[in-house]
Amino acid sequence: MADADCVVVGAGFAGLTAALRLRQAGRSVVVVEARDRLGGRTYTETRADGSYIDHGGTWIGPGQDRIYALMAELGIASYKQYTDGEAMMIVDGRTYRYRGTIPLSMRPWVSANLGTAFLRLRRMCASVPLAAPWEAPKAASWDRTTLAQWLTGHVPVRQARALLEMALAGTYTSAASELSLLFVVYQLASAGGPDFVLGVDQGAEDSRPVGGMGAVYRAMADRLADDVQLDAPVRSLRQDSTGVTVCCDDTQIRASHVVVSVPIAIAGQIRYEPALPLERSLLHQRMPSGAVLKCHAVYPAPFWRDDGLTGQSAAPDTAAAVTLDACAHSGGPGILAVVNEGPTARTLSGMEPRDREAAIIDALARRFGPKAAAPVGFTHQDWSVERYSGGGMISHAPPGVLTEFGPALRPPCGRIHWAGTETSSVMYGFVDGAVRSGERAAREVLAADAA
Ligand SMILES: Cc1cc2nc3c(=O)[nH]c(=O)nc-3n(C[C@H](O)[C@H](O)[C@H](O)COP(=O)(O)OP(=O)(O)OC[C@H]3O[C@@H](n4cnc5c(N)ncnc54)[C@H](O)[C@@H]3O)c2cc1C
């Protein structure tokens, strides 16, 4: 039995930030992490040639002020995503090259319908109060509507609907029929709207930390030194009037407060004694994650840049639904990220890795030409089966959940405080949201201590 002022459960961005801020405020902290590594839904592999691959969360963008501030504090610079060329959209076997967020080179009625849908979504976002989306004027009706129903009713042009469905449902790595419209609008609004969430330049994929996300989480862990315990899944939290006992398989830690930063989709795997208040307990059963598979093809050089391409492409119903240039700040070697989400990710997840790799490379070669057929390296990261993530990228709310259980998202339950990107009302689902949630949870613990 060890003692600390606070135990933080989980060493992702939310947990490490909470721990860092508490340490800076003079509190003793122990971070307990289930995995044998740091970072949670971010996971950086540094390669022998000095380049790096972010298998999970990767990009940052303007407005994500807390991750930028944290990087500045830790002395980590950022670099811009490569956008000096054209992106590609492949629909019904036809390739459209374009610049910007909306592919204006498609048939005019498709582009116009996409433009109208963006306009509508922007207006809807403006009506959502971020701290309490369940109080939005149309919260009740939007929370009874799925994203699929809304797309059917408001985006009449089939190709526009298919593209928007892939982009939006893909963000939540689920089918559009699983997602509450209120949740989708809330998540978009939390990040400033659809232009940011679906955008690259000046959007959610504007930049990356030099060294990848690992440079940031490793620097935080360095400052916490011996206070991070890996391979220590928390099994139960026993709370009484004087503190909380955190039980792992081999250790117990007694603390005045606990910050739980695990994804909400798996927060219910921890046993809470006494049982959590009903609303919180039921919330844990109602915010699942989707499926996402992120692979990387490595080439001697980013050959697509010489072909006037950014490396960004989208092709619904192929084995490489989304691609993005994922080169390190030095530019070489050529690293192409391939992201498959939702139903496609589930299908690919069930394949033998060798067959999956062949299917993805075949899709890349059809899109980018013969040079794409011969990568010198290939990586797979199947978040769908990661036990301590419960899927990826983020937990979402199906219909009815935000209006019924949303108010239980953030308030502490006695000495248990909740962090994690899903508790952030700004930049929900992003690394920046995770950092914000960690900082908010740390402030909460300090305030509770002072009371
Ligand atoms: C493929 C993919 C791509 C993404 N792309 C981006 C992107 O480009 N930009 C962006 O901003 N965001 C992106 N995200 C989302 C981003 O990674 C997450 O929002 C963020 O990392 C969440 O941080 P967190 O600390 O809230 O949760 P997590 O990172 O999930 O941290 C929770 C930690 O708790 C640990 N844990 C779980 N259960 C227990 C237990 N019982 N006991 C102890 N520890 C436990 C986990 O192992 C984990 O380390 C992406 C995510 C994925 C999966």
The ligand as an SDF file (V2000), in Angstrom:
LIG
                    3D

 53 58  0  0  0  0  0  0  0  0999 V2000
   -6.3350    6.0410  -35.3270 C   0  0  0  0  0  0  0  0  0  0  0  0
   -6.5600    7.3010  -34.5490 C   0  0  0  0  0  0  0  0  0  0  0  0
   -6.2900    8.5080  -35.1500 C   0  0  0  0  0  0  0  0  0  0  0  0
   -6.5080    9.6960  -34.4600 C   0  0  0  0  0  0  0  0  0  0  0  0
   -6.1600   10.8840  -35.0520 N   0  0  0  0  0  0  0  0  0  0  0  0
   -6.1650   12.0190  -34.3140 C   0  0  0  0  0  0  0  0  0  0  0  0
   -5.5500   13.2050  -34.8100 C   0  0  0  0  0  0  0  0  0  0  0  0
   -4.9580   13.2150  -35.8990 O   0  0  0  0  0  0  0  0  0  0  0  0
   -5.6050   14.3230  -34.0280 N   0  0  0  0  0  0  0  0  0  0  0  0
   -6.1860   14.3220  -32.7990 C   0  0  0  0  0  0  0  0  0  0  0  0
   -6.1940   15.3690  -32.1210 O   0  0  0  0  0  0  0  0  0  0  0  0
   -6.7430   13.1880  -32.2870 N   0  0  0  0  0  0  0  0  0  0  0  0
   -6.7240   12.0400  -33.0040 C   0  0  0  0  0  0  0  0  0  0  0  0
   -7.2050   10.8780  -32.4730 N   0  0  0  0  0  0  0  0  0  0  0  0
   -7.8580   10.9220  -31.1480 C   0  0  0  0  0  0  0  0  0  0  0  0
   -6.8290   11.0860  -30.0350 C   0  0  0  0  0  0  0  0  0  0  0  0
   -5.8310   10.1370  -30.1870 O   0  0  0  0  0  0  0  0  0  0  0  0
   -7.5390   10.9450  -28.6910 C   0  0  0  0  0  0  0  0  0  0  0  0
   -8.5380   11.9420  -28.5820 O   0  0  0  0  0  0  0  0  0  0  0  0
   -6.6140   11.1380  -27.4970 C   0  0  0  0  0  0  0  0  0  0  0  0
   -5.4040   10.4720  -27.6550 O   0  0  0  0  0  0  0  0  0  0  0  0
   -7.3420   10.6490  -26.2470 C   0  0  0  0  0  0  0  0  0  0  0  0
   -6.5390   10.8320  -25.1160 O   0  0  0  0  0  0  0  0  0  0  0  0
   -7.0920   10.4130  -23.6900 P   0  0  0  0  0  0  0  0  0  0  0  0
   -5.9950   10.6400  -22.7290 O   0  0  0  0  0  0  0  0  0  0  0  0
   -8.4040   11.0600  -23.4640 O   0  0  0  0  0  0  0  0  0  0  0  0
   -7.4270    8.8530  -23.7900 O   0  0  0  0  0  0  0  0  0  0  0  0
   -6.3970    7.6340  -24.0760 P   0  0  0  0  0  0  0  0  0  0  0  0
   -5.3040    8.0720  -24.9680 O   0  0  0  0  0  0  0  0  0  0  0  0
   -7.2340    6.4980  -24.5350 O   0  0  0  0  0  0  0  0  0  0  0  0
   -5.7590    7.3240  -22.6440 O   0  0  0  0  0  0  0  0  0  0  0  0
   -6.3880    6.5000  -21.7190 C   0  0  0  0  0  0  0  0  0  0  0  0
   -5.3400    5.6310  -21.0660 C   0  0  0  0  0  0  0  0  0  0  0  0
   -5.9690    4.8350  -20.0500 O   0  0  0  0  0  0  0  0  0  0  0  0
   -5.3660    3.5420  -20.0810 C   0  0  0  0  0  0  0  0  0  0  0  0
   -6.2840    2.6060  -19.4260 N   0  0  0  0  0  0  0  0  0  0  0  0
   -7.4410    2.0710  -19.9040 C   0  0  0  0  0  0  0  0  0  0  0  0
   -8.0080    1.2770  -18.9590 N   0  0  0  0  0  0  0  0  0  0  0  0
   -7.1960    1.3140  -17.8800 C   0  0  0  0  0  0  0  0  0  0  0  0
   -7.2420    0.7120  -16.5930 C   0  0  0  0  0  0  0  0  0  0  0  0
   -8.2420   -0.0910  -16.2200 N   0  0  0  0  0  0  0  0  0  0  0  0
   -6.2300    0.9480  -15.7230 N   0  0  0  0  0  0  0  0  0  0  0  0
   -5.1890    1.7840  -16.0690 C   0  0  0  0  0  0  0  0  0  0  0  0
   -5.1070    2.3780  -17.2790 N   0  0  0  0  0  0  0  0  0  0  0  0
   -6.1030    2.1620  -18.1620 C   0  0  0  0  0  0  0  0  0  0  0  0
   -5.1540    3.2850  -21.5610 C   0  0  0  0  0  0  0  0  0  0  0  0
   -4.2220    2.2550  -21.7750 O   0  0  0  0  0  0  0  0  0  0  0  0
   -4.6890    4.6550  -22.0300 C   0  0  0  0  0  0  0  0  0  0  0  0
   -3.2830    4.7780  -21.9620 O   0  0  0  0  0  0  0  0  0  0  0  0
   -7.0120    9.6760  -33.1300 C   0  0  0  0  0  0  0  0  0  0  0  0
   -7.2550    8.4420  -32.5090 C   0  0  0  0  0  0  0  0  0  0  0  0
   -7.0120    7.2670  -33.2080 C   0  0  0  0  0  0  0  0  0  0  0  0
   -7.2450    5.9430  -32.5070 C   0  0  0  0  0  0  0  0  0  0  0  0
  1  2  1  0
  2  3  1  0
  2 52  2  0
  3  4  2  0
  4  5  1  0
  4 50  1  0
  5  6  2  0
  6  7  1  0
  6 13  1  0
  7  8  2  0
  7  9  1  0
  9 10  1  0
 10 11  2  0
 10 12  1  0
 12 13  2  0
 13 14  1  0
 14 15  1  0
 14 50  1  0
 15 16  1  0
 16 17  1  0
 16 18  1  0
 18 19  1  0
 18 20  1  0
 20 21  1  0
 20 22  1  0
 22 23  1  0
 23 24  1  0
 24 25  2  0
 24 26  1  0
 24 27  1  0
 27 28  1  0
 28 29  2  0
 28 30  1  0
 28 31  1  0
 31 32  1  0
 32 33  1  0
 33 34  1  0
 33 48  1  0
 34 35  1  0
 35 36  1  0
 35 46  1  0
 36 37  1  0
 36 45  1  0
 37 38  2  0
 38 39  1  0
 39 40  1  0
 39 45  2  0
 40 41  1  0
 40 42  2  0
 42 43  1  0
 43 44  2  0
 44 45  1  0
 46 47  1  0
 46 48  1  0
 48 49  1  0
 50 51  2  0
 51 52  1  0
 52 53  1  0
M  END
$$$$
